[in-house]
Amino acid sequence: MYIKSLKLTSDSDEIIFIKNQVRTCYNGVYPFKIFPDKGLDRIDFAPITIFYGGNGSGKTTLLNILAELTGVTRHSAFSGSAFFKEYTRRCRLDAKTIPEASQILTSDDVTDYLLNIRYLNDGIDVRRNELFDEYLDRKYSSHQLRSMADYDDWKESMDAKKTTQSQFVKNRLMRNVDMQSNGETAMRYYTERIDRDALYLIDEPENSLSATRQKELAEYIHQSARFFGCQFVISTHSPFFLAMPGAKVYNLDLYPARECLWTELENVRAYHDFFKEHENEF
């Protein structure tokens, strides 16, 4: 348990701050004015804590507040708003020393990871085609060794004459970094980063993951918390993550926002009712 509780900016502090602001160039005071509408002033954490709620409910904002207060590693830039630091400065976090390996992992980070691998693979594919042409040129052309300046070029030509095209290319080109689906690659993204005892803030991990992969990642997170001392704070709608044993679930769609059983959540009940309607088809 690296973080124990978070006390959000009080309603009275918000009112005083907003009243004292001269806002000539701002349309809002985000993240002020979000959580008083939720009736939420304090959050107590467990080894796995989950924020559930619709768009605009504040679940991602809470993760970013925690990220700013704990100083965990970010993998992409975060601009927040003109008032974000003013808001976090008024919050109170009860926490131990946060390990250096702690991170916030967002769905944008996963998308960037997938795109970077795709771009890298595209570059590898272009280089492969170039090597195919180079092999044919060297194998059937005369490259003579006239001086030491010609040695490297001559050596490449001799290698082409002694090996097959596939071996020539393989020796000069790394295999594609990723030959897996987006879901498999996204799963690898999480397991590579959640690899030691630390605090992990995860925003909507279900994105890019199939139902099967969501179940696998949920089990990986559960086991990481249980056996390796990791602590997780997650925002999600996915029943596979919401159902993790021992997870403390905050429903931000309620007023006041409060801890709930995962089976009480509207999104989960919708899944339940849908499958009950089609029960005979299974």
C-alpha positions as CSV (number, residue, x, y, z in Angstrom):
1,M,0.0,0.0,0.0
2,Y,1.9,3.0,-1.3
3,I,-1.1,5.3,-1.2
4,K,-3.6,5.1,1.6
5,S,-6.0,8.0,1.1
6,L,-6.6,11.1,-1.0
7,K,-8.5,14.1,0.4
8,L,-9.7,16.3,-2.5
9,T,-9.9,20.0,-2.4
10,S,-12.8,21.0,-0.1
11,D,-15.9,22.7,-1.4
12,S,-15.1,25.9,0.5
13,D,-11.6,26.1,-0.9
14,E,-13.0,25.7,-4.4
15,I,-15.5,28.4,-3.9
16,I,-12.9,30.8,-2.5
17,F,-10.4,30.0,-5.3
18,I,-12.9,30.4,-8.1
19,K,-14.3,33.6,-6.6
20,N,-10.8,35.1,-6.5
21,Q,-10.0,34.3,-10.1
22,V,-10.1,36.9,-12.8
23,R,-10.8,34.7,-15.8
24,T,-10.4,36.8,-19.0
25,C,-8.8,34.1,-21.2
26,Y,-10.2,30.8,-19.7
27,N,-13.5,29.1,-20.5
28,G,-13.4,27.0,-17.3
29,V,-11.5,26.1,-14.1
30,Y,-10.9,22.4,-14.7
31,P,-10.5,20.3,-12.5
32,F,-12.3,22.5,-10.1
33,K,-16.1,22.1,-9.9
34,I,-16.0,18.4,-10.9
35,F,-15.9,16.6,-7.6
36,P,-18.3,18.7,-5.5
37,D,-21.0,17.7,-8.0
38,K,-20.1,14.0,-7.1
39,G,-20.3,14.6,-3.4
40,L,-16.8,13.1,-3.2
41,D,-14.2,14.5,-0.9
42,R,-12.1,11.5,0.2
43,I,-10.9,8.3,-1.3
44,D,-9.5,5.3,0.6
45,F,-7.3,2.9,-1.4
46,A,-6.9,-0.8,-1.4
47,P,-4.2,-2.9,-3.2
48,I,-6.5,-2.7,-6.2
49,T,-8.8,0.4,-6.4
50,I,-11.1,1.0,-9.4
51,F,-12.8,4.1,-10.6
52,Y,-16.0,3.4,-12.6
53,G,-18.1,6.0,-14.3
54,G,-19.3,7.4,-17.6
55,N,-17.5,10.0,-19.8
56,G,-17.0,13.2,-17.8
57,S,-17.4,11.4,-14.4
58,G,-13.8,12.3,-13.3
59,K,-12.2,8.9,-13.2
60,T,-9.4,9.8,-15.6
61,T,-9.0,13.2,-13.8
62,L,-8.5,11.3,-10.5
63,L,-5.7,9.2,-12.1
64,N,-4.0,12.4,-13.3
65,I,-4.3,14.0,-9.9
66,L,-2.7,11.0,-8.3
67,A,0.0,11.0,-11.0
68,E,0.9,14.6,-10.3
69,L,0.9,14.1,-6.5
70,T,3.0,11.0,-6.6
71,G,5.3,12.0,-9.4
72,V,5.1,8.6,-11.1
73,T,6.6,8.2,-14.6
74,R,4.6,9.4,-17.6
75,H,5.2,7.9,-21.0
76,S,3.5,10.8,-22.8
77,A,3.1,14.5,-22.2
78,F,0.3,15.8,-19.9
79,S,-0.8,19.4,-20.2
80,G,-3.7,19.3,-17.7
81,S,-5.1,22.8,-17.5
82,A,-4.1,26.2,-16.3
83,F,-5.6,25.4,-12.9
84,F,-4.4,21.7,-12.5
85,K,-1.5,22.5,-10.3
86,E,-3.6,24.9,-8.2
87,Y,-6.1,22.1,-7.6
88,T,-3.5,19.4,-6.7
89,R,-1.8,21.8,-4.4
90,R,-5.0,21.9,-2.3
91,C,-5.3,18.1,-2.1
92,R,-3.9,15.9,0.6
93,L,-2.4,12.5,-0.1
94,D,-1.5,10.0,2.6
95,A,1.3,8.0,1.1
96,K,4.6,6.2,1.6
97,T,7.6,6.8,-0.5
98,I,6.7,6.0,-4.1
99,P,9.0,3.5,-5.9
100,E,10.9,4.9,-8.9
101,A,9.4,2.1,-11.1
102,S,5.9,3.5,-10.5
103,Q,4.0,4.7,-13.7
104,I,0.8,5.9,-15.2
105,L,-0.3,3.9,-18.2
106,T,-2.9,5.4,-20.5
107,S,-4.7,4.1,-23.5
108,D,-2.9,6.8,-25.6
109,D,0.4,5.3,-24.4
110,V,-0.7,1.9,-25.7
111,T,-1.8,3.4,-29.0
112,D,1.6,5.1,-29.4
113,Y,3.4,1.9,-28.7
114,L,1.4,0.0,-31.3
115,L,2.0,2.8,-33.9
116,N,5.7,2.9,-33.2
117,I,6.0,-0.8,-33.7
118,R,4.0,-0.5,-36.9
119,Y,6.2,2.3,-38.2
120,L,9.4,0.4,-37.3
121,N,8.1,-2.7,-39.0
122,D,7.3,-0.7,-42.1
123,G,10.9,0.6,-42.2
124,I,12.2,-3.0,-41.8
125,D,10.0,-4.1,-44.7
126,V,11.4,-1.4,-46.9
127,R,15.0,-2.3,-45.9
128,R,14.2,-6.0,-46.7
129,N,13.2,-5.2,-50.2
130,E,16.4,-3.2,-50.7
131,L,18.5,-6.1,-49.5
132,F,16.8,-8.5,-51.9
133,D,17.9,-6.2,-54.8
134,E,21.3,-5.8,-53.3
135,Y,21.8,-9.5,-53.1
136,L,21.0,-10.0,-56.8
137,D,23.3,-7.2,-57.7
138,R,26.2,-8.6,-55.7
139,K,25.7,-12.2,-56.6
140,Y,25.7,-11.7,-60.4
141,S,28.1,-8.7,-60.6
142,S,31.8,-8.5,-60.5
143,H,33.2,-6.8,-57.4
144,Q,37.0,-6.9,-57.3
145,L,39.4,-6.3,-54.5
146,R,41.8,-3.6,-55.7
147,S,42.8,-2.1,-52.4
148,M,41.8,-2.2,-48.7
149,A,39.3,0.6,-49.4
150,D,37.4,-2.0,-51.4
151,Y,37.5,-4.7,-48.8
152,D,34.1,-4.2,-47.1
153,D,32.3,-4.0,-50.5
154,W,34.2,-7.0,-51.7
155,K,33.4,-9.0,-48.6
156,E,29.7,-8.3,-49.0
157,S,29.8,-9.5,-52.6
158,M,31.6,-12.7,-51.6
159,D,29.0,-13.4,-48.9
160,A,26.2,-13.0,-51.5
161,K,27.9,-15.5,-53.8
162,K,28.3,-18.1,-50.9
163,T,24.8,-17.8,-49.3
164,T,21.2,-18.0,-50.3
165,Q,19.1,-14.9,-50.7
166,S,17.1,-15.5,-47.5
167,Q,20.3,-16.1,-45.5
168,F,21.9,-12.9,-46.9
169,V,18.9,-10.8,-45.9
170,K,18.4,-12.5,-42.5
171,N,22.1,-11.9,-41.5
172,R,21.6,-8.1,-42.2
173,L,18.1,-7.5,-41.0
174,M,16.5,-8.0,-37.6
175,R,13.2,-9.9,-37.6
176,N,10.1,-7.8,-37.5
177,V,9.7,-6.4,-34.0
178,D,6.2,-7.6,-33.7
179,M,4.3,-10.3,-35.7
180,Q,1.3,-10.4,-33.3
181,S,-2.1,-8.8,-33.3
182,N,-2.8,-5.5,-31.7
183,G,-4.4,-7.2,-28.7
184,E,-1.3,-9.4,-28.2
185,T,1.0,-6.5,-28.5
186,A,-1.1,-4.4,-26.1
187,M,-1.0,-7.2,-23.6
188,R,2.8,-7.3,-24.0
189,Y,2.9,-3.6,-23.4
190,Y,1.3,-4.0,-20.0
191,T,3.3,-7.1,-18.9
192,E,6.6,-5.5,-19.9
193,R,5.9,-2.4,-17.7
194,I,4.2,-4.1,-14.8
195,D,7.3,-6.0,-13.9
196,R,8.2,-5.0,-10.3
197,D,6.8,-3.9,-6.9
198,A,5.5,-0.4,-7.5
199,L,2.4,1.8,-7.9
200,Y,0.6,1.6,-11.2
201,L,-2.1,4.0,-12.4
202,I,-3.9,2.5,-15.4
203,D,-6.5,4.3,-17.5
204,E,-9.0,2.1,-19.4
205,P,-6.8,-1.0,-20.0
206,E,-9.6,-2.7,-21.9
207,N,-8.9,-0.6,-25.0
208,S,-7.3,-2.7,-27.8
209,L,-7.8,-5.9,-25.8
210,S,-10.2,-8.7,-26.6
211,A,-12.4,-10.2,-23.9
212,T,-9.9,-13.1,-23.5
213,R,-6.9,-10.7,-23.2
214,Q,-8.8,-8.6,-20.7
215,K,-9.3,-11.7,-18.5
216,E,-5.6,-12.5,-18.8
217,L,-4.5,-9.0,-17.9
218,A,-7.0,-8.8,-15.0
219,E,-5.5,-12.1,-13.6
220,Y,-2.0,-10.7,-14.1
221,I,-2.9,-7.5,-12.2
222,H,-4.6,-9.5,-9.4
223,Q,-1.6,-11.8,-9.0
224,S,0.9,-8.9,-9.1
225,A,-1.0,-7.2,-6.3
226,R,-1.4,-10.5,-4.3
227,F,2.1,-11.9,-4.6
228,F,4.5,-9.1,-5.5
229,G,3.1,-6.2,-3.5
230,C,2.1,-4.0,-6.4
231,Q,-0.6,-1.4,-5.9
232,F,-3.0,-0.5,-8.7
233,V,-5.5,2.3,-9.3
234,I,-7.5,1.7,-12.4
235,S,-10.3,3.5,-14.4
236,T,-12.4,1.1,-16.3
237,H,-15.9,0.0,-17.5
238,S,-14.8,-3.6,-18.2
239,P,-16.5,-6.3,-16.0
240,F,-13.3,-8.4,-16.3
241,F,-11.4,-5.8,-14.3
242,L,-14.2,-4.8,-12.1
243,A,-14.6,-8.4,-10.9
244,M,-11.0,-8.8,-9.7
245,P,-11.1,-10.4,-6.2
246,G,-10.7,-7.8,-3.4
247,A,-10.9,-4.8,-5.7
248,K,-12.4,-1.6,-4.1
249,V,-14.7,-0.1,-6.7
250,Y,-15.9,3.5,-6.6
251,N,-19.0,4.3,-8.6
252,L,-18.6,7.9,-9.8
253,D,-22.0,7.9,-11.5
254,L,-23.7,8.0,-8.2
255,Y,-24.4,11.0,-5.9
256,P,-22.7,10.9,-3.6
257,A,-20.0,8.8,-5.3
258,R,-19.3,5.8,-3.2
259,E,-17.8,2.3,-3.0
260,C,-20.1,-0.3,-4.6
261,L,-20.1,-4.0,-5.4
262,W,-19.1,-4.6,-9.0
263,T,-22.4,-6.5,-9.6
264,E,-24.4,-3.4,-8.7
265,L,-22.9,-1.3,-11.5
266,E,-25.2,-0.3,-14.4
267,N,-22.8,-1.3,-17.1
268,V,-22.3,-4.8,-15.6
269,R,-26.1,-5.2,-15.0
270,A,-26.6,-4.4,-18.7
271,Y,-24.3,-7.2,-19.7
272,H,-26.0,-9.5,-17.2
273,D,-29.5,-8.7,-18.5
274,F,-28.4,-9.1,-22.1
275,F,-26.9,-12.6,-21.6
276,K,-29.9,-13.7,-19.5
277,E,-32.2,-12.7,-22.4
278,H,-30.1,-15.0,-24.7
279,E,-29.4,-17.7,-22.2
280,N,-31.2,-20.4,-24.3
281,E,-29.0,-19.7,-27.3
282,F,-25.9,-20.9,-25.5
